[in-house]
């Protein structure tokens, strides 16, 4: 299992989880701190990650705010040698990975 995970929740799914945590907290007093921490995380989490991608000259130069690694596929090339990888759609490309970011973008972020 991954160390961290991001999942999208519909409002009714979030409500269901919060109600379940509340019920669990009443029956598991020994785990109250852990349940409270999870509840706080769930209440204050955004609906989706705020990812910013910096592109210059058609190339991804940096990313911010990604809670997970992002696969970048470049399709510009003139030969199989230029495009050694194959994407999930079967198209030739050159893949690279932008690692998960340690921080969220700020309103005044201009580069990584």
Secondary structure, 3 states (H helix, E strand, C coil): CCCCCCCCCCHHHHHHHHHHHHHHHHHCHHHHHHHHHHHHHHHHCCCCCCCEEEEECCEEEEEECCCCCEEEEECCCCCCCCCCEECCCCCEEEEEEECCCCCCCCCCCCCC
